[in-house]
């Protein structure tokens, strides 16, 4: 995880329980760096479909559409379609 954090130069690592760790990115700006990476180097697993759905939500939030009722409803509908 340290290598991932070092590669992207964003995010943080936190301990979750006694044996698990979590890498997280908090800001939309930092998340854009991760999104750009996966646009250049696409996933080739089943997770790609979930990533594409996640990316839709990211773009809605980056355009501040989540601040409107229709935008929020769209995000809820998208979330319902994820695994």
Long-range contacts (C-beta under 8 A, 24 or more apart in sequence): 8-33, 8-34, 8-37, 9-33, 10-34, 28-58, 28-61, 28-62, 31-58, 32-58, 32-62, 50-82, 50-83, 53-78, 53-81, 53-82, 54-82
